[in-house]
Amino acid sequence: MYITLATTIRIVPQGQQLIIERLGKYKTTLGTSLNILTPFVDRVAYRLSTKDQILNVPSQDVITKDNALVKVNAICFIKIIDTQKAAYGVENYERATIGLVMTFLRSTIGRWI
């Protein structure tokens, strides 16, 4: 009885969203509130934070327009807007974001500096 009740009721705190799968397939995204699930059929697949996150981009060497080698450090601030795409779109959204930031830094610094 208690196990069924515990798997049925989900309280999602502010700043989080839950991705629910029914029998292994995406069903819905639960926002902040009291939510009721179908026991033993629905499960929480992902729990993602919708707060601002800080990602530390590793330092990298960049070649400028005049062929000088410059070491660049960066910090990236991200906020998840679409939790379904963050969960199912890429294997690891943090690594994907850092890769995009590193590529953008290299191309921007190489073009303008």
C-alpha positions in Angstrom: 0.0 0.0 0.0 2.7 2.5 1.0 4.9 1.6 -2.0 2.0 2.2 -4.4 1.3 5.5 -2.7 5.0 6.5 -2.8 5.2 5.8 -6.6 1.9 7.5 -7.4 2.4 10.9 -5.8 5.3 13.1 -6.9 6.0 16.6 -5.6 8.2 18.6 -7.9 10.1 21.4 -6.2 10.5 24.9 -7.7 13.5 25.0 -10.1 13.2 21.4 -11.2 11.3 19.4 -13.9 10.8 15.7 -14.2 10.7 13.7 -17.4 8.2 10.9 -17.1 8.4 7.7 -19.2 5.5 5.3 -19.6 6.8 1.8 -20.4 10.1 3.2 -21.7 8.7 5.9 -23.9 8.5 9.7 -23.2 5.1 10.6 -21.8 5.2 14.1 -20.3 7.3 16.7 -18.4 6.1 17.5 -14.9 6.5 21.0 -13.7 6.4 22.5 -10.2 3.4 21.1 -8.3 1.8 18.0 -6.9 1.5 15.3 -9.6 -0.1 12.0 -9.8 1.4 9.1 -11.8 0.2 5.7 -12.8 1.9 3.3 -10.4 4.2 0.6 -11.8 3.7 2.0 -15.4 5.1 5.5 -15.2 8.6 6.2 -14.0 10.8 9.3 -13.5 13.5 9.0 -16.2 15.3 12.3 -15.7 15.3 15.0 -13.0 16.7 18.3 -14.5 17.3 21.6 -12.8 15.9 24.7 -14.6 18.0 27.1 -12.5 20.9 29.0 -14.0 24.0 26.7 -14.1 27.6 27.7 -14.4 29.8 25.5 -16.6 33.6 25.9 -16.4 35.1 25.7 -19.9 38.6 24.3 -19.9 41.4 26.6 -21.0 42.5 26.2 -24.6 45.0 27.5 -27.0 43.6 29.7 -29.8 45.5 31.0 -32.9 44.7 34.7 -33.7 44.6 36.3 -37.2 48.3 37.2 -37.0 49.2 33.6 -36.0 49.9 34.3 -32.4 49.0 31.6 -29.8 46.7 32.8 -27.0 45.5 30.8 -24.0 41.8 31.5 -23.4 39.7 30.7 -20.3 35.9 31.0 -20.1 32.8 30.4 -18.0 29.5 29.6 -19.5 26.1 30.4 -17.9 23.2 28.2 -19.1 19.6 27.7 -18.3 17.6 24.7 -19.6 14.5 25.9 -21.5 13.3 22.7 -23.1 13.9 19.7 -20.7 12.8 17.1 -23.2 15.5 18.2 -25.7 18.1 18.4 -23.0 17.3 14.8 -21.9 16.7 13.1 -25.2 18.5 15.4 -27.7 22.1 14.7 -26.7 23.8 12.2 -24.5 25.2 14.8 -22.1 23.9 18.3 -22.5 26.7 19.8 -20.3 29.5 18.4 -22.5 27.7 19.4 -25.6 27.3 23.0 -24.4 31.0 23.1 -23.4 31.9 21.8 -26.9 29.8 24.5 -28.6 31.3 27.3 -26.4 34.9 26.1 -27.2 34.2 26.1 -30.9 32.5 29.5 -30.7 35.5 30.9 -28.8 38.0 29.6 -31.2 36.2 30.9 -34.3 35.4 34.3 -32.8 38.9 35.0 -31.4 40.5 33.7 -34.7 38.3 36.0 -36.7 38.4 39.2 -34.8 41.7 39.3 -32.8 
